[in-house]
Amino acid sequence: MALLKKILIANRGEIALRILRACQELGIKTVAVHSTCDSELMHVRLADESICIGPAPSKQSYMNIPALLTAADITGADAIHPGFGFLAENEDFASVVQQHGITFIGPDPEHISMMGDKINAKKTMESLGVPTIPGSSKELFSDDEILEEAKKVGFPLIIKATAGGGGKGMKLARTEEEVIEAYHMAKSEARANFDNDRVYMERYLQNPRHIEIQVLADHHGNAVHLGERDCSLQRRHQKLFEEAPSPGVSEAQRNQLGNLVAEATRKMGYKGVGTFEFLYENGEFFFMEMNTRIQVEHPVTEMVTGIDLIKEQIKVASGQKLSFTQDQIVLKGHAIECRVNAEDPENFFPSPGKIVRYHAPGGLGVRVDSHLYAGYTVPPHYDSMVAKLIVYADDRQQCLMRLKRALKEYVIDGIKTTIPLHQKLVDNKEIKDGQYTIHWLEKNLDNLD
Ligand code: ADP
């Protein structure tokens, strides 16, 4: 089956550049779209064509569906790649793109909508034999009902928005006294952020790791898993540092969980790339949610499998069969990714501005996915992530040493970044030993030196 011919990249920054690179290596033409403040983005310069789609606020540009469709129409693009964030998990966008005879590089809208509702996603997984975090998704109206249900779930518990994302809309309740207020707060936060106030309760795990499994499926009923990523190092439920394989997961566990989710992917008839997120505690995995798009941390999986996930995404969207079986996927070595954010590493305040000096690290096993260059101005309107430093080596210890030297080489002057924080992390004994859970970073942030 022939590949798609011209892809419109409905995104910006490093992921837009990442998609453009994959397209160019596949011989596919590219269309960059950008807001008025983004004309100097690296991928806009490198794309075959570019179109301005609106003003800086993303609602009026990167999330402006009529503008994106018009841009695809004018340029004759036969596909749209949404990247992550913006419209990547918007089922209305996926279906309207398809209705216009354009290929949406992602799963079917039904799967986006099924997984976009986390209560629904958990129920689907339970029906497919995948274990989920114990909890309750009953609609609760009175304070008595809330208390009653909370006691059944047990304390501590967490209240989450069914339409949640980006770590927002979660409230912890440690005791019966806290739960009613937490419930109402979660509901109003969910309404304000996601326009949907349905919430659910889950047992709050005290010491889990965040483990996620990457899957890939074609349109012909084939699905494989590509092992796990450990994304436990988080601040405010946002990932900062990811690695593959996880220092806490054995080969037998990987194979068992991986095969279970690959089977679930097949049974659902899911297509494209996807990630099943789990919390892992005391030898047990509990499903949390599924992301129906490419993830920020996909490069660590690419490094240990040698598989280019964006190219595979484009190939399966073109209708091609997977060119490898589960047995042919071999995990080798170790990879770590550090998210470099334009933020003050002390207080995490955003730090947009002009890059006056830029030098990216290099050498064997070092990959930098970034749109930065000297003279570029990081605008204040978007996500603060400006680069991903990904390091690969034969084993975890060598990988950490390589990461340490790559971080030392990295120069980004003019703005503040999270590089100094990563430098402290690689020198930390518990990180070196792989002994960390999702709460580790917040507990240790103030005494990392
Ligand atoms: P989002 O879609 O907003 O990222 P997730 O459901 O993926 O929300 O949760 C994000 C993070 O929040 C998890 O990686 C974990 O650190 C924390 N978290 C979520 N649910 C629980 C839970 N039941 N117990 C403990 N921590 C949790």
Boltz pocket constraint, residues with backbone or C-beta under 6 A from the ligand:
constraints:
  - pocket:
      binder: B
      contacts: [[A, 133], [A, 158], [A, 164], [A, 165], [A, 166], [A, 167], [A, 168], [A, 202], [A, 203], [A, 204], [A, 205], [A, 206], [A, 210], [A, 231], [A, 234], [A, 237], [A, 277], [A, 279], [A, 288], [A, 289], [A, 438]]
      max_distance: 6.0
